[in-house]
Amino acid sequence: MNSLAKNPTPFGTNHNWDRPRRDLEIELHHRIVLSPFAAKRLRDLMTKLIDEHERRYGELH
């Protein structure tokens, strides 16, 4: 069983999405540690995927 099956929100969850900013509380479940090179590659990949998604389905807000 993979970790997503055990924990459907593997990185962090905002349990207070409807409260004012001063009450914001996020519970951290996992961390990802990347080298600067890997972080930049991940950013570039995510940007490409988001751009492709927006071309197909419209702009994210």
ZIWO-V176082 format. One record per pair of residues at least 12 apart in sequence whose C-alpha atoms are under 10 Angstrom apart, sorted by the first residue. I is the first residue (numbers start at 0). J is the second residue. Records with the same first field share a line. If there is no record, write none. Layout:
I->J, J
//
This chain:
6->28
8->27, 28, 29
9->27, 28, 29, 30
10->26, 27, 28, 29, 30, 31
11->25, 26, 27, 28, 29, 30
12->24, 25, 26, 27, 28
13->25, 26, 27
14->26
//
